[in-house]
Amino acid sequence: MRDFLVEITTTVPEGTSQDEVDRRRAAEAVRAGELAATGHLARLWRPVGELRSIGIWRADDEDELHEKVLGTLPLRPWMSLTVTALESHPNDPGRSDPSA
């Protein structure tokens, strides 16, 4: 699988009931756990004081990332995404294979 840096901003549409927001957020937490368990969601952060998320997501390619991973998130219809494909850097101290 390839790594992708994904920046997510979620905007709840005006007029959406709090019950709907709560339902989707609860479902989102469940789905994120499932994606983490399958290796598709590696890390997730929220910048201090901001209502956006930054994460490392994994998929075979960007099509799979959008369709079968991010596209399955309950909050996806309310999200704007910035996706950046990543590759290993030769000086990355976390590299597991120095020859890659």
N, C-alpha and C positions, 0 to 999 in steps of 0.2 A: 504494500500500500504506500501511496505517496502522502506527504504531509502538506497541509494547507493552513495558512494563517487566515482566520475568518474573523472579521469585525462585524458585529451585529448591533444594529440599533432597532429597538422595538417601539413602535408607536401605536398605542391603542386608538382605534377609530373613535371619533367623537360620537357620543350617543350609545356606546357599548355599555351594557349593564355590568355592574360590579360582579354579579353572579357569573356572567360569561367570562369575565377577566379571571376570576378565581378558578373557574373550571379549567380554563386553558392553561393557566400557570401550574396547576396541580398536574395536569396531563403532561405538560412540558417537563416537569421534574422527573416523572416516571420515564418518559421517552429518553431524556438525557442519560438516565441511569442505564437504560437498555443499550444505547449507543456506546456508552463507556464500556459496558461489559463485552461488547463485540469488537472493541478496539477502534471504533470510528471517532470517538471523542476522547482525546488524550489529555487535554488540559483546558481549563476555562477560568478566565479572570474577569473582574469588573474594575475598571479604573476608578480610583478614589474620587468620589463626588460626581461621577458620571452615570448616566442611565444607558450604558452600552456594555457589551461584552466583547472580549478578545479571547480567541481560543485556537488551539491546535487540533485540527480535525484530520481524519485520515480516510482515504478512499482510493480506489484503483486509478481514477482519473477525475477530472473536474465534472464531467457529465454525471458520473455516479454520485459524486459529492452533492450536486444540486438535486438530482432526482431521487436517489435512494437514501440519502442521509439527511441533509438539511430540509429537503422537501417533505420529510415525514414529521417534522416538528409541529406540534399543534399551534404554536405562535407564528409559524412561517408566513402566513398571509399578512401579518402585521410588521414583518421584518424588512429592513433594507440591509443588504449584505455587501461587504467588500471582501473578495477572495483573492489571496495571493498564493500561488504555488511555491513551495519551498524545496530547496535542495541542500544537501549537506555542504557545509563550509569546511575547507581543509584545516582551519584553526579552531574548530568547534571542540571545546574540551569534553563535551558529552558524547562525541562520536564513539560508537562501539567498534567500528571497523576502520582503522587508520588508512587502509589501502583504498577505501571507497572514494 
